[in-house]
Amino acid sequence: MQKLIARLGLNKFGVKLFLAYFAILGLGIYLLLNTLLGEIKPGLRQAMETALVDTANLMAEYVAPQTLQDPLQLEQLAQVLDSTLRRPINATIWSHKKTATVLRVYVTDVNGRVVFDSAGRDLGADYSRWNDVYLTLRGEYGARSTQENPGDEFSSVMYISAPIYARQDSGSERQIVGVLAVGKSNISVEPFWQLARDNIRSMGVWLLVLAALLGALLSTWLSLNIGKLVSYARQASAGSEVQPPRLSDPDLAALAQAMDEMRTALDGKQYIESYTLSLTHEMKSPLTALQGAAELIAQVDDREMRQKLAGNIELESKRLRALVDQVLSLARLENRQQLEHPQTLQLNTLLQQELSQLQWLAEQRQVSLLLKCEPQDMAFTVSGDEVLLAQALRNLLENALDFSPQHSDIEVLLRYDSAGSDFVVIEIFDQGSGIPEYALEKVWQRFYSLPRPATGLRSTGLGLSFVQQIAKLHAAELSLDNRPQAGVVARLRLPLARSA
């Protein structure tokens, strides 16, 4: 059973839904078929009773005397019945073969005494107390069902009686001169009842199988769709960038859209809370320094000390301003879903420009910047935003400069990706001390920064987050890894422009 459930893709909800659906539908089918089975046998007997009523009235007219004084025409009835009972029949009714007529006919006089019996067993018997004869002699509808053998329920015979009227003038009232009864065994309808019962039961089994199949399909469909919603909710709660599932059912699609809107709203709230907490924490240090310098500068008379405090105020103010500017820039960048106006760019030229602008800082720190392209004369063309890509490259280069010791080299390698020529890779190698193991995962967090070896100062901790967002907008991959010998390699993998 578990293997079948696994193959159908049903989860616990799907199994419960299937069982509930099958139980309700199965109960409905059972009640319907049970009702049909309960109505069929009485219906067959009613149909037989209707036929016997017509037969009894037809025969009653056949044996009716011309006048009250004339005898009943029983001899002709006996001949006709004898011929009819011996007449072979070849009829197939509902796949049941009928080969002979099985009827019992008896006639009583006006006193209820039997004057004719096709079975030849009750001539002269008093039937005036039998319900069919008693009611018919009183001008009412007479019928009875009697077991011929008291201990055998299948020996039940239905008798329908019709009054025999003497034929008189149409204007005079007709008088009952006797009763003609036609009897037929109730078991004669049993083959038709069994056939109908078997057909209904077979139909019920097929209906249950079809209901089970439809229930399994419905449950599987709902389970798969709900599974998609559950998977989407879990991925979204884990912080993954995932789109809401496409569902064919409009109600489930509306639910998925509502979940996506809720996720967006919650992400925005969480984003604001996280940013507010982090920014508040990062602003404490420069604000504390500013407050302390501001309180001391008014109390210090020494000019040199006043200038030093003023310098601290200016330095912390710039640091605070840089922090606010970077937070605003990163917030704007994170709210962008895609590049608005991408253009074709040559990474060779872009890298050369950034290296040229940072040359003075590298010379000041006694660090060499080296650019190498493989192949050398190839133009590596990508599609993107020139300003954003330039900022990303500058952040990575400045990071490398901050952690590079004096008299070291920073190598920038531009090459095709070894996995395929559809991507270009920019690698920036420095010769610093590398990233501590504990910080390898934390460097991507906002406001997390390592102290610079030369000064011990920390940056705003937003640079790598900024570069990461730019890489995401350009469908690029960004990584930082320690080199085996020394230093760090920053790797940016970008797709080449299609025209290239």
N, C-alpha and C positions, 0 to 999 in steps of 0.2 A: 504493500500500500504506500509506503514511504517513497519507493522508487517511482511509482506512478505519479504521486504528488510532485516529486522533483522534476519528472519529465514534463508535466503540465505547467511547471513554473509557478505553482501555487504556494503562497506563504500562509501563515496561520490565519490571517484574515480571509484569504481566498478559500481555505478549507472550511472555515466557519460559514462563510457566505454560501458555498456550494452545498453544505449539509443542510443549512436552513432552507435554501431554495428547493432542494430535492425533497426535503421533508414536507414542506408546504404543498408543493406540486404533487408529490406522490400521494399525500393524504387526499388532495382534491380529486386526483384521478381515481383513487380507490373508492371514495364516496360516490363519485359519478357512476363508475362501473357497477358498484354494488346496487345503486338505485336502479340502473338499467336492468340488471339481472333480476331484481325484485319485481320489476314491472313486466318483464317479457312473458313469463308463464301465465299470469292472469290475463295479459293481453291476448295470448294465443287461445286461451279458453274462452274469452269473450268472443273472439272471432269464430271459434267453433260453435258457440252458443247461437250466434247470429245465423250461421248457416243452418243449424238444426231448427231454428224458428221458421225459416223459410221452407225447409223441407217438410216440417210437420204441417204447416198450413197448406202446402201444395197437396200433400197426401190426404189431408182432411177433406179438401174439396173433391178429391178423386173418389173417395168412398161415400160421399154424402148421398142420402136417398132423395128421390124426386119429391116425395111427400112424407108426412109424418107416419103414414101407415106403411110405407115401403121399407123393406129391410136395407141394412147397410150393404154396400157393394164390396163384400169382403173376398169373394172368390177371385174377382179380377185383381184385387190387391195382392192376394196370395200368389197368383201367377206372376205378376210383375215383380214382386219382391224375390221370388224364387229365381227368376231369370236374372235379376240384377245381382243377387248374391253369388250366383254361379258365373257371372260374366267376368272374363279375364280383363284386367286393366294393366296398361303399360304406361305409367306416368312417373316422371321424375320431378319431385317437388323439393327445391332447396337441396339438391343432391341426395334426397331420400327417395328410394324406389317404392312406389305403391303398386301392388299387383291385384288387389281384391277390395270389394266393398265390405266394410264391417259395420253393420247397423242392426239394431233391434227395434222392431216396431210392434206395438201392441195397441189394441182398440178396446175401449170399454163402452158399455151402454150408458144410458142416462143415470143409472144407479151406481156406476163405478165398477161393475163386474166385468171382468176381462172376457171379451167375445172373440178376440183374435190375438195370437202371439206368434211372431215370426220364429221365436226360439222354441215354440211348442211345449212350454213347461208350466205356464200359469193359467191355462184356460179355465174359466169359471171362478178364478180367484177374485176376492173382493179388494179392489184397489182404491176404494172411495176415500180411504184415510191417507193415502199417499199424497204428498203435497202437490205434485203436478196435476193429478186428477181432481183433487178436492178444490183447488183454486180455479181450475179451468171450468168445472161444472158451475161454479158461482160467477162465471163471466170475467174472471181475473186472469192475469198471466201466471201460468203454472210451470214450475220447473223444480227439479230436485237433482241431487247428486248423492248416490248411494253406493256403499261398498258391497259388491256382490259376495265377497268373502270377508267377514268381519275382521280377521287378523291380517289381511293383506291390503296395504294402502294403495297398491297399484291396481287393485280390482275395482276402483271407483269408476262409476258410469254416470254420465250426465244424461238426464231425461228431460226433454222439452215437449210439452203437450200443446195441442191446438184443439179448439172446440169443433165438433162436427155439427153443421147446421143442415136442417132439412131444406131442400130447395123449394121455395114458395114464390108467390108473386112479389115483385119488387116493392110494392106498396105495403105489404104486411110485415109485421115484426118477425125476425127469424128466431127459431127455437133451437136450443141445444139438444141433440138427440144422442150424443156420445162424445167420447174423447179419443183422439189419436195421439199417441206419444212416440217420439223417436229418441232412441238412446244410442249413445256412442261412448266408448271407453275413453276416460280422460288420459289414459296412457298413450293414446294415439297421437297426442301432441308432443309426447316426450322426445322423439327423435329431433323434432324441430327446435324444441327447447334446448336440448343438448348441443345441437349444431350452433344455435345462436349464442349459447353460453361459451362454447369453445372459441367462437369467432370474437366475442367480446373480450374474453380473457387474453387471447392472442393479441388483439388490438391494444389491450391494456399493457401487456408486456412491452410491445413496441413503443407505446407512448412513454413508458417509464425509461426505456433505453434512450429514446430521443430526448426526453426531458433531462436525463443524466448528461447526455452529450452537450445539449445546449447550456445546461448549468455549468458544466466544466469549461466550455468555451467562454461563457460570460464571466465566470470566476477568474479564469486565466487572464482574460482581457483586463478586468478590473485590477487583478493582482499586479500585472505588468505595469499598468499605468500608475497605480499607487506606489509600486516599487520605484518607478522613475521619480515620483514626487519625493519619496523618502530619501532616495539617493541624492537628489538635488538639495533637499533640506540639510542633509548631513554634510555635503560638500560645502554648501554655503556657510553652515555654522563653523566649519573648519577654516573658513577664510579663503577658500578657493574662488577664483574668478570663473564662474560657471553660469551658463545661460539656462533659463527655465526650459523644461522639456516641452517638446511639441506633442500635444495630445489631440486626438481626433474628436473626442467628446467635448462639446462646448462648455459644459459645466466643469469638467476636470481642467480644461484649458483655462477657464476663468479662475479656478482655484490656484493653478500654477502661476498665473499672472499676479494674483493677489499675494501669493507667497513671495514672488520676486519683488513686488512693491514694498512688502513688509520688510524683506531683507535689505532693500535699498535704504528704507527709512531707518532701520536699526543700525546699518553700517554707518550711515551719516551721523547718527547720534553717538555711536561708539567712537567714530573717527574724531568728532568734535571733543568728546570727553577725553580721549587719549591725547589728542593734540594739546588740549588745555592743560592737562596734568603735566605732560612732558615739558611744554613751553614754560609753565609756571616754575617747574623745578629748575630748568636751565637758566631762567632769568634771575633766580635767587642770588647766584654768585655775583654777577655784575651789579645788581641792585644793592647788594650788601656792601660791595666795594665802593660804589658811588656814595652810598649813605655815610659810610665811615670817612671817606675822603672829604665829603662836604662838611661833616661835623668838625673835623680836625683843622681844615684850612682856615677857618675863622679864628681858631685858638692859637695857631702857630705864628710866631713873629719872624722866624728864620726864613729869609727869602729863598734860600736853596730848597728848604723843606716844602715851602709853599709851591714852588715850581714843580717839585716832584709829585706832590698831591694833585696839582692841576693836570700833570701829565697822566696820572692814574685815572683821573676823572675822564679825560679825553679818550684814553685807551679803552676803558670800560664802556664808555658811550658808543664808541665805534663798534665794539664787540656786540653790544646790545642791538645796535642798528643793523649789523650784519645778520644777527640771529633772526630778527623780525623780518628782514628782507628775504632771507632764505626760506623761512616758514611760509611766507606769502607765495613765493615762487613755487615751492613744492606743493602747496595746497592747490594752486591753479593747475599745476601739471597733473596732479592726481585726479582732478575732476574731468580731465580730457579723456574722451573715449577713443579717439583716433586722430591722426594727423589731418589737419584741415586742408592744407595746400602743399602736398609733398612735391619735391622737385628732384631732378637728376643731379647728383653731386659726385665729384671725383674725390675719393678719400685721400689720394696722394696730395692733392693741393690743400685740402682742409687740414691734414696733419702737419704739412709744412708751415702753414700759416700759424697754427697754434704753437708749434715748436719755436718759431721765430719770435713770437710775442713773449715766450717764457725764457728766451735765451739770456736776457739780462739777469733774471733771478737765478738761473742756473750758474752763470758766471760768478755771481755774488756768493753763491754757496760752494763754488769750485766743483761743480758737477757737470759732466759732459752729456749732451743730448745727441743721440745717434739714431738716424732713420734708415731703415733698410727695407726694400721692396723685393718680393720674390713672385714673379720675375721682375727684373729691375725696370724695364721700360713699359710695363703694363699699366694701363689706366684702370684703376679699380672703381667701378661706377655703382653707386647705390641710389635708392630713392628714399628721400626723407626731408626733414626740416633742418636747414643748414645751421640755424642759430642753436637749436637744441643739441644737435650732434657736436657742434663746436664746444658748447658748454660741458657736455659729457666728457669729451676728450680732455678739455682743460682740467676738469676735476680729477680725472685719473692721473694726468701728468703732474698736477700740483701735489696729489697724494704721494706719488713716487718721489718728488723732490723733497717733501717734508720728512720722509723716512730714509732718505739716502745720506750716507756719510760723506764727508769731504773727500775729494779726489777719487770719486767713484763714477761709474757710467750708468746712464739710463738708456737702454736700447729699446727702440720702437720698431716692431716688425710688422709689415703689412704683407699678407700672403693669402692665397686661396686655401679654403678649408680642405684638409686631407681627405675628408669623407666624401667630397664632391665639389665640383666647380661652380655650384649654384650659390655658394656662400663665400664671404671674405672675412678674414680674421685679423683683428688688430691686437697685438700682444705688446704689453709694456713691462719690461724687465727692470727691476731695480736691484741694488746690492745691499739693501738694508738688513736689519736684524730679523725680518719676517714678522708674521702675526702669531701671537701666542695661541696655543691650542684652545684655551678657554674662550678666546675672542673670535674664533673663526666664524661662528654662527651669529655672534652679536654685532659684528661690524655692519650688518645690513639694517639694524634697528635704528629708528630715528633717534637722534640726540646722543647716540653712543659714539664715543671717540676715545682713541688711545693717545697717551701723551707723546708729543714729538721728542725724539731723542736729543735734539740740539737745545731746545728751550724748556722742555717739560710741560709746555702749554698744550691744551686740547682745543680742537676745532668745535664748531657747532654740532658736529655729528650728523649733518644733513646731506653732506656731499654724495655719499654712496647711495642713499635713498633717492636722491635727485637723479643720479645716473641710472639707477635701476628703473625708475619710471620712464625715462627717455628710451631705454632699451626696450621696454615693454611696448611703447608706442610704435617702435620701429620693427616689431616682431623679431627682436634680436635676443641673444643670450649673453649674460654677463656673469663672470666668475672671478674669484680671487683665490689664488693658491700659493702656498709656500714653495719656493724652489728648493731642490735637494741640496744645492751647494750653499746658497745664502740668498736672502731677499725674497721678493714677492713678484708673481706675474699676474697682471690684470689682463683678462681676456674678454674681448667684445666680438661676438660673432654676428655678422649682419648678412641678410640676403642680398644678392646682387640685383641690380635693376634688370627688368625683363628685356629691355632694349639691349643691354650688354650681353 
